[in-house]
Amino acid sequence: MDTSWKRLLYLICAIQIGAGITIVGILSFIPLYLVELGLHDPGEAAVWAGLVSGVTPFMVALSAPYWSLQANKRGPRPVMMAILATLATAVALSGFAQTPMQLLVLRTLQGLVGGFVPIGLAIIVFAIPEEKHPWAMGLYQASLVMGLVFGPLLGGLAADVFGYRTPFFMFSALSAICCLGVYKWMPTLSFPHKEQESQWSLLRYFLGISKVRMLAILMFLCNFGITGIGPILPLYIKHYMPVDESYLATIVGIIIFGAGICSALASLSIAKMTKLMGMHRILLIATIGVSIFFILQYMMPDVWSLGICRSIAGFFMGLITPVANTLISLSVPVERKGIVFGALSGFVMMGNVLGPMISGMVANWFGYGMVFWMTAAIFAVAAVSVGRKQS
Protein backbone atom coordinates (compact mmCIF):
# COMPACT_ATOMS: atom_id res chain seq x y z
CA MET A 1 0.00 0.00 0.00
CA ASP A 2 1.38 3.41 -1.03
CA THR A 3 1.83 5.60 2.03
CA SER A 4 3.75 8.43 0.35
CA TRP A 5 0.75 10.69 0.89
CA LYS A 6 1.21 10.24 4.65
CA ARG A 7 4.81 11.42 4.46
CA LEU A 8 3.65 14.44 2.47
CA LEU A 9 0.93 15.21 5.01
CA TYR A 10 3.33 14.98 7.94
CA LEU A 11 5.76 17.25 6.07
CA ILE A 12 3.25 20.04 5.44
CA CYS A 13 1.99 19.75 9.04
CA ALA A 14 5.55 20.12 10.34
CA ILE A 15 6.06 23.13 8.07
CA GLN A 16 2.81 24.64 9.31
CA ILE A 17 3.94 24.30 12.93
CA GLY A 18 7.35 25.83 12.16
CA ALA A 19 5.98 28.71 10.11
CA GLY A 20 3.22 29.39 12.64
CA ILE A 21 5.74 29.54 15.50
CA THR A 22 7.87 31.92 13.43
CA ILE A 23 5.05 34.40 12.77
CA VAL A 24 3.37 34.48 16.22
CA GLY A 25 6.36 33.63 18.42
CA ILE A 26 7.29 37.25 19.05
CA LEU A 27 3.84 38.41 20.15
CA SER A 28 4.49 37.59 23.81
CA PHE A 29 7.27 40.18 24.09
CA ILE A 30 6.51 42.75 21.35
CA PRO A 31 5.64 45.58 23.82
CA LEU A 32 8.91 44.97 25.71
CA TYR A 33 10.94 44.90 22.48
CA LEU A 34 9.38 48.21 21.44
CA VAL A 35 10.54 49.76 24.72
CA GLU A 36 14.05 48.60 23.84
CA LEU A 37 13.61 50.33 20.47
CA GLY A 38 12.95 53.64 22.24
CA LEU A 39 9.22 53.78 23.04
CA HIS A 40 9.18 54.60 26.76
CA ASP A 41 5.68 56.10 26.91
CA PRO A 42 3.25 53.24 27.85
CA GLY A 43 0.41 54.59 25.70
CA GLU A 44 2.60 55.03 22.65
CA ALA A 45 4.10 51.56 23.15
CA ALA A 46 0.59 50.05 23.36
CA VAL A 47 -0.43 51.71 20.08
CA TRP A 48 2.68 50.48 18.29
CA ALA A 49 2.27 46.99 19.80
CA GLY A 50 -1.23 46.85 18.33
CA LEU A 51 0.03 47.97 14.93
CA VAL A 52 2.96 45.56 14.87
CA SER A 53 0.81 42.64 16.04
CA GLY A 54 -2.19 43.37 13.82
CA VAL A 55 -0.48 44.24 10.54
CA THR A 56 0.71 40.67 9.93
CA PRO A 57 -2.68 38.89 9.92
CA PHE A 58 -4.13 41.81 7.94
CA MET A 59 -1.50 41.43 5.22
CA VAL A 60 -1.92 37.63 5.27
CA ALA A 61 -5.63 38.16 4.59
CA LEU A 62 -4.77 40.33 1.58
CA SER A 63 -1.92 38.24 0.16
CA ALA A 64 -3.02 34.62 0.72
CA PRO A 65 -5.24 34.50 -2.41
CA TYR A 66 -2.29 35.68 -4.54
CA TRP A 67 0.02 32.97 -3.23
CA SER A 68 -2.68 30.35 -3.71
CA LEU A 69 -3.06 31.40 -7.34
CA GLN A 70 0.71 31.22 -7.82
CA ALA A 71 0.80 27.70 -6.32
CA ASN A 72 -2.06 26.75 -8.61
CA LYS A 73 -0.11 28.05 -11.60
CA ARG A 74 3.48 27.05 -10.76
CA GLY A 75 2.99 24.20 -8.31
CA PRO A 76 3.22 24.39 -4.51
CA ARG A 77 6.90 23.43 -4.07
CA PRO A 78 8.64 26.53 -5.55
CA VAL A 79 6.02 28.88 -4.11
CA MET A 80 6.36 27.49 -0.58
CA MET A 81 10.14 27.69 -0.82
CA ALA A 82 9.91 31.35 -1.88
CA ILE A 83 7.50 32.11 0.98
CA LEU A 84 9.62 30.42 3.65
CA ALA A 85 12.91 31.90 2.41
CA THR A 86 11.44 35.41 2.42
CA LEU A 87 9.90 34.82 5.84
CA ALA A 88 13.24 33.67 7.26
CA THR A 89 14.95 36.77 5.88
CA ALA A 90 12.31 39.21 7.17
CA VAL A 91 12.31 37.68 10.66
CA ALA A 92 16.12 37.74 10.87
CA LEU A 93 16.17 41.40 9.83
CA SER A 94 13.58 42.15 12.54
CA GLY A 95 16.22 41.13 15.08
CA PHE A 96 18.40 43.99 13.79
CA ALA A 97 15.61 46.62 13.82
CA GLN A 98 16.56 49.96 15.35
CA THR A 99 13.20 51.76 15.21
CA PRO A 100 9.53 50.78 15.60
CA MET A 101 8.91 51.77 11.96
CA GLN A 102 11.54 49.33 10.73
CA LEU A 103 9.91 46.56 12.77
CA LEU A 104 6.47 47.49 11.40
CA VAL A 105 7.73 47.32 7.80
CA LEU A 106 9.32 43.93 8.38
CA ARG A 107 6.19 42.58 10.08
CA THR A 108 4.23 43.80 7.06
CA LEU A 109 6.57 41.83 4.81
CA GLN A 110 6.05 38.74 6.98
CA GLY A 111 2.31 39.07 6.44
CA LEU A 112 2.77 39.47 2.69
CA VAL A 113 4.46 36.05 2.55
CA GLY A 114 2.17 34.36 5.06
CA GLY A 115 -0.06 32.58 2.56
CA PHE A 116 1.13 29.01 3.18
CA VAL A 117 -2.03 27.79 4.99
CA PRO A 118 -4.32 27.61 1.90
CA ILE A 119 -1.50 26.01 -0.11
CA GLY A 120 -1.27 23.24 2.48
CA LEU A 121 -5.04 22.76 2.32
CA ALA A 122 -4.90 22.52 -1.47
CA ILE A 123 -2.16 19.87 -1.22
CA ILE A 124 -4.42 17.84 1.06
CA VAL A 125 -7.32 18.11 -1.40
CA PHE A 126 -5.28 16.88 -4.38
CA ALA A 127 -2.60 14.61 -2.92
CA ILE A 128 -4.45 12.85 -0.07
CA PRO A 129 -7.04 10.11 -0.76
CA GLU A 130 -10.53 11.57 -0.49
CA GLU A 131 -11.66 9.11 2.18
CA LYS A 132 -8.79 10.39 4.37
CA HIS A 133 -9.69 14.08 3.98
CA PRO A 134 -11.44 14.52 7.37
CA TRP A 135 -8.49 12.99 9.23
CA ALA A 136 -5.96 14.94 7.15
CA MET A 137 -7.84 18.23 7.61
CA GLY A 138 -8.02 17.57 11.33
CA LEU A 139 -4.30 16.88 11.60
CA TYR A 140 -3.48 20.00 9.58
CA GLN A 141 -5.76 22.15 11.72
CA ALA A 142 -4.14 20.71 14.85
CA SER A 143 -0.71 21.65 13.50
CA LEU A 144 -1.94 25.18 12.86
CA VAL A 145 -3.16 25.45 16.45
CA MET A 146 0.11 24.02 17.77
CA GLY A 147 2.04 26.80 16.07
CA LEU A 148 -0.24 29.41 17.61
CA VAL A 149 -0.01 27.82 21.06
CA PHE A 150 3.71 27.09 21.28
CA GLY A 151 4.95 30.15 19.39
CA PRO A 152 4.37 32.77 22.11
CA LEU A 153 5.43 30.27 24.79
CA LEU A 154 8.80 29.57 23.13
CA GLY A 155 9.27 33.21 22.16
CA GLY A 156 8.64 34.48 25.66
CA LEU A 157 10.95 31.89 27.22
CA ALA A 158 13.77 32.65 24.77
CA ALA A 159 13.33 36.40 25.27
CA ASP A 160 13.53 36.06 29.05
CA VAL A 161 16.64 33.88 28.90
CA PHE A 162 18.60 35.33 25.96
CA GLY A 163 17.18 38.81 25.37
CA TYR A 164 14.57 40.24 23.01
CA ARG A 165 16.57 40.00 19.78
CA THR A 166 17.63 36.36 20.02
CA PRO A 167 14.15 34.83 19.34
CA PHE A 168 14.07 36.51 15.92
CA PHE A 169 17.23 34.67 14.87
CA MET A 170 15.94 31.40 16.33
CA PHE A 171 12.66 31.67 14.45
CA SER A 172 14.45 32.71 11.26
CA ALA A 173 16.54 29.55 11.49
CA LEU A 174 13.36 27.53 12.02
CA SER A 175 11.83 28.94 8.82
CA ALA A 176 15.05 28.22 6.95
CA ILE A 177 14.91 24.60 8.14
CA CYS A 178 11.29 24.38 6.93
CA CYS A 179 12.39 25.76 3.54
CA LEU A 180 15.13 23.12 3.37
CA GLY A 181 12.54 20.46 4.24
CA VAL A 182 10.36 21.54 1.31
CA TYR A 183 13.38 21.49 -1.02
CA LYS A 184 14.53 18.06 0.11
CA TRP A 185 11.31 16.11 0.69
CA MET A 186 8.36 17.72 -1.06
CA PRO A 187 7.64 16.16 -4.46
CA THR A 188 6.85 18.26 -7.52
CA LEU A 189 3.08 18.61 -7.63
CA SER A 190 0.71 20.33 -10.02
CA PHE A 191 -2.91 21.34 -9.52
CA PRO A 192 -5.54 21.17 -12.28
CA HIS A 193 -6.73 24.73 -12.86
CA LYS A 194 -8.55 27.13 -15.12
CA GLU A 195 -7.09 30.32 -16.55
CA GLN A 196 -6.14 32.84 -13.89
CA GLU A 197 -8.99 34.96 -12.60
CA SER A 198 -9.02 38.00 -10.36
CA GLN A 199 -9.12 37.42 -6.62
CA TRP A 200 -12.35 39.41 -6.35
CA SER A 201 -14.12 37.37 -9.05
CA LEU A 202 -13.01 34.14 -7.38
CA LEU A 203 -14.26 35.31 -3.99
CA ARG A 204 -17.62 36.32 -5.48
CA TYR A 205 -17.89 32.96 -7.23
CA PHE A 206 -17.22 30.88 -4.14
CA LEU A 207 -19.36 33.03 -1.82
CA GLY A 208 -22.13 32.72 -4.39
CA ILE A 209 -22.41 29.01 -3.49
CA SER A 210 -24.72 29.00 -0.46
CA LYS A 211 -23.06 26.07 1.32
CA VAL A 212 -19.56 27.49 0.77
CA ARG A 213 -20.75 30.89 1.98
CA MET A 214 -22.13 29.43 5.21
CA LEU A 215 -18.98 27.39 5.87
CA ALA A 216 -16.69 30.36 5.16
CA ILE A 217 -18.70 32.48 7.59
CA LEU A 218 -18.40 29.73 10.21
CA MET A 219 -14.61 29.71 9.90
CA PHE A 220 -14.55 33.51 10.01
CA LEU A 221 -16.54 33.32 13.26
CA CYS A 222 -14.09 30.78 14.71
CA ASN A 223 -11.17 33.11 14.06
CA PHE A 224 -13.23 36.02 15.43
CA GLY A 225 -14.15 34.11 18.58
CA ILE A 226 -10.65 32.80 19.24
CA THR A 227 -8.82 36.10 18.78
CA GLY A 228 -11.52 38.52 19.90
CA ILE A 229 -11.59 37.49 23.52
CA GLY A 230 -7.79 37.36 23.84
CA PRO A 231 -7.01 41.08 24.35
CA ILE A 232 -9.72 41.59 26.98
CA LEU A 233 -9.19 38.33 28.87
CA PRO A 234 -6.37 39.60 31.16
CA LEU A 235 -8.35 42.77 31.91
CA TYR A 236 -11.57 40.84 32.57
CA ILE A 237 -9.81 38.46 34.98
CA LYS A 238 -7.97 41.32 36.70
CA HIS A 239 -11.12 43.36 37.35
CA TYR A 240 -13.69 40.67 38.10
CA MET A 241 -11.95 37.65 39.57
CA PRO A 242 -9.92 37.05 42.73
CA VAL A 243 -6.38 36.41 41.49
CA ASP A 244 -2.86 37.34 42.53
CA GLU A 245 -1.99 39.99 39.94
CA SER A 246 1.69 39.12 40.11
CA TYR A 247 0.78 35.81 38.40
CA LEU A 248 -1.84 37.23 36.03
CA ALA A 249 0.18 36.79 32.84
CA THR A 250 1.01 33.20 33.76
CA ILE A 251 -2.65 32.42 34.51
CA VAL A 252 -3.78 33.89 31.20
CA GLY A 253 -1.07 31.95 29.40
CA ILE A 254 -2.24 28.71 30.99
CA ILE A 255 -5.85 29.41 29.98
CA ILE A 256 -4.87 30.18 26.37
CA PHE A 257 -2.63 27.09 26.27
CA GLY A 258 -5.43 24.88 27.61
CA ALA A 259 -7.92 26.13 25.04
CA GLY A 260 -5.38 25.60 22.27
CA ILE A 261 -4.58 22.05 23.33
CA CYS A 262 -8.27 21.14 23.52
CA SER A 263 -8.84 22.65 20.07
CA ALA A 264 -5.97 20.59 18.66
CA LEU A 265 -7.28 17.40 20.30
CA ALA A 266 -10.70 18.03 18.76
CA SER A 267 -9.17 18.46 15.31
CA LEU A 268 -7.17 15.24 15.72
CA SER A 269 -10.31 13.29 16.67
CA ILE A 270 -12.43 14.57 13.79
CA ALA A 271 -11.97 11.46 11.61
CA LYS A 272 -13.38 9.15 14.29
CA MET A 273 -16.23 11.54 15.01
CA THR A 274 -17.26 11.75 11.35
CA LYS A 275 -17.69 7.97 11.38
CA LEU A 276 -20.10 8.22 14.33
CA MET A 277 -22.14 11.13 13.01
CA GLY A 278 -22.44 13.18 9.85
CA MET A 279 -20.28 16.24 9.30
CA HIS A 280 -23.29 18.59 9.33
CA ARG A 281 -24.35 17.20 12.71
CA ILE A 282 -20.84 17.82 14.04
CA LEU A 283 -21.09 21.44 12.87
CA LEU A 284 -24.47 21.85 14.56
CA ILE A 285 -23.27 20.39 17.88
CA ALA A 286 -20.05 22.41 17.73
CA THR A 287 -21.73 25.78 17.08
CA ILE A 288 -24.26 25.17 19.85
CA GLY A 289 -21.46 24.08 22.20
CA VAL A 290 -19.37 27.20 21.51
CA SER A 291 -22.39 29.42 22.16
CA ILE A 292 -23.24 27.73 25.47
CA PHE A 293 -19.70 27.70 26.81
CA PHE A 294 -19.04 31.34 25.98
CA ILE A 295 -22.04 32.20 28.15
CA LEU A 296 -20.75 29.88 30.88
CA GLN A 297 -17.34 31.59 30.78
CA TYR A 298 -19.05 34.84 31.72
CA MET A 299 -21.03 33.16 34.50
CA MET A 300 -18.07 31.43 36.18
CA PRO A 301 -17.14 32.79 39.64
CA ASP A 302 -13.40 32.07 39.53
CA VAL A 303 -10.58 32.01 37.03
CA TRP A 304 -10.04 28.25 36.89
CA SER A 305 -13.67 27.42 36.15
CA LEU A 306 -13.55 30.11 33.47
CA GLY A 307 -10.45 28.40 32.08
CA ILE A 308 -12.22 25.02 31.99
CA CYS A 309 -15.19 26.50 30.12
CA ARG A 310 -12.87 28.24 27.69
CA SER A 311 -11.02 24.97 27.05
CA ILE A 312 -14.31 23.20 26.29
CA ALA A 313 -15.30 26.05 23.97
CA GLY A 314 -11.89 25.62 22.31
CA PHE A 315 -12.63 21.92 21.82
CA PHE A 316 -15.87 22.72 19.98
CA MET A 317 -14.16 25.38 17.85
CA GLY A 318 -11.50 22.82 16.95
CA LEU A 319 -14.21 20.68 15.34
CA ILE A 320 -15.54 23.39 13.05
CA THR A 321 -12.62 24.31 10.79
CA PRO A 322 -11.52 20.83 9.54
CA VAL A 323 -15.13 19.82 8.88
CA ALA A 324 -15.84 23.09 7.09
CA ASN A 325 -12.70 22.76 4.95
CA THR A 326 -13.65 19.20 4.00
CA LEU A 327 -17.19 20.18 3.05
CA ILE A 328 -15.95 23.16 1.03
CA SER A 329 -13.59 20.92 -0.96
CA LEU A 330 -16.55 18.65 -1.77
CA SER A 331 -18.72 21.59 -2.87
CA VAL A 332 -16.61 23.03 -5.70
CA PRO A 333 -15.54 21.70 -9.13
CA VAL A 334 -12.30 19.74 -9.18
CA GLU A 335 -10.49 22.30 -11.36
CA ARG A 336 -11.21 25.01 -8.78
CA LYS A 337 -10.23 23.09 -5.64
CA GLY A 338 -6.64 24.28 -5.82
CA ILE A 339 -7.66 27.95 -5.51
CA VAL A 340 -10.75 27.74 -3.32
CA PHE A 341 -8.87 27.98 -0.05
CA GLY A 342 -6.76 30.87 -1.25
CA ALA A 343 -9.78 32.78 -2.49
CA LEU A 344 -11.62 32.29 0.80
CA SER A 345 -8.64 32.52 3.15
CA GLY A 346 -8.51 36.31 2.98
CA PHE A 347 -12.15 36.52 4.02
CA VAL A 348 -11.68 33.98 6.82
CA MET A 349 -8.45 35.59 8.04
CA MET A 350 -10.23 38.91 8.51
CA GLY A 351 -11.76 37.29 11.60
CA ASN A 352 -8.28 37.50 13.16
CA VAL A 353 -8.12 41.19 12.28
CA LEU A 354 -11.66 42.24 13.20
CA GLY A 355 -11.98 40.04 16.32
CA PRO A 356 -9.70 42.05 18.62
CA MET A 357 -10.81 45.34 17.06
CA ILE A 358 -14.57 44.87 17.46
CA SER A 359 -14.29 43.11 20.81
CA GLY A 360 -12.20 46.00 22.13
CA MET A 361 -14.82 48.52 21.04
CA VAL A 362 -17.67 46.45 22.52
CA ALA A 363 -15.78 46.10 25.80
CA ASN A 364 -15.15 49.85 25.87
CA TRP A 365 -18.77 50.77 25.18
CA PHE A 366 -20.71 48.04 27.00
CA GLY A 367 -18.26 46.34 29.37
CA TYR A 368 -16.09 43.24 29.19
CA GLY A 369 -18.96 40.84 29.82
CA MET A 370 -20.76 41.91 26.65
CA VAL A 371 -17.94 40.41 24.55
CA PHE A 372 -18.84 36.94 25.86
CA TRP A 373 -22.54 37.50 25.18
CA MET A 374 -21.86 38.90 21.70
CA THR A 375 -19.70 35.91 20.72
CA ALA A 376 -22.27 33.47 22.13
CA ALA A 377 -25.07 35.18 20.18
CA ILE A 378 -23.09 35.04 16.93
CA PHE A 379 -22.51 31.31 17.27
CA ALA A 380 -26.16 30.77 18.20
CA VAL A 381 -27.17 32.39 14.92
CA ALA A 382 -24.60 30.22 13.14
CA ALA A 383 -26.14 27.12 14.75
CA VAL A 384 -29.56 28.12 13.43
CA SER A 385 -28.07 28.53 9.95
CA VAL A 386 -26.38 25.11 10.10
CA GLY A 387 -29.62 23.55 11.34
CA ARG A 388 -31.56 24.97 8.43
CA LYS A 389 -29.03 23.68 5.91
CA GLN A 390 -29.16 20.25 7.52
CA SER A 391 -32.95 19.99 7.44
C-alpha positions, 0 to 999 in steps of 0.5 A: 500500500502506497503511504507516500501521501502520509509522508507528504501530510506529515511534512506540510503539518511540520512546516505549518507548525514551524511557520506558525511559530515563526510568525506568532512567536514574538507576540508575547514580548513585542511591547517589551521589544518596542521599549528597547527600540525607544518607546518609553511612553506606555500609551505610545508603546501600546499603540505600536504593539497593536500595529505591529501585532495586527499588521501581519494577519491583515497582510496575510488576509490580503496576500493569501489568495495571490500565493494560492493562485501562484501555487495553482499556476506554478505548483506548490513546491517553488512557491512554498520555498519562496515564501519560507525563504522570504519569511526567514529573511524578514524575521532575521532582519527584525532582530536587527531593527533599530526603530519601531517603523523598521519593525512594522515594515518587516512585520508587514513583509512577513504578512505578505508572505504568510499565505502558506495555509491555503496552499497546504489545504490545497495539497491535502485536497489533491494529494491525499485520498478523499476518504482520508480528507477529514483525518488529514484536515483535522491533523493539519488544523491541529498543527496550525493550532500548535504553532499558535499555542507554542509560538508565544510560549517559546518566544517568551521563554527565549526572550527572558533567557537570551534577550529580546533580539535572540528569538528573531534569529531562532525563528528565522533559522526555524523557517530556513529549516522548513524551507530546506525540508520543502526542497529536500522532501516535497515532491513536484506537484501540479494542480488542475486549474482554469485560466487565472482569474481575479481574486475578487471574481473568485471570492464572489464565485465561491461566496455565491455558493450558499453552502460554501458561503455558510462554511466560510462564515463559520470559519470567520466566526471561529477566528473572530471568537478565538482572537476577539476574547484574547485582548480583553481576557487579562483585563476581565480576569484582573477586574472581576476575579480574585487572582494574585496579579503578580501571576496574572500573565502566567494564569492567562497563558495557561488558559490560552494554552489549555484552550489551544490544546483542547482545540488541537485534540478536537481536530485530531479526533475529527476522523473518528467523530465523522464515522459516528455522526455526519459532518453537518451534525458535528457542525451543529453540535459544535456551534451550539457548544461554543455558544453555550460555553461562551455564556458559561465563561461569563457566568463562572465565579473564579478564574479556573472554572472560566479556564475550563469552560474556555477549554471546552469552547476551544474543543468545539471550535476545533471541530468546526474548521476541519469539517468546514474545509472538508465540506468546502472541498466537496462543494466546488468543481475539481479544477477550482479546488486548488484555488478555493482555499486561497480565495476564501482565506482572505475573508476567513483571516479577517476574523483575526483582524476584526476580532480584537478590534470589534471586541475591544470597542464592545468592551469599551462601550458596553463592558467586558462581559458583553464580549462573551454575550456577543460571541455566544449570540453570533454562534447561536445564529450560526447554529440556526443557519447550520440547522436549516441547511441540515434539514 
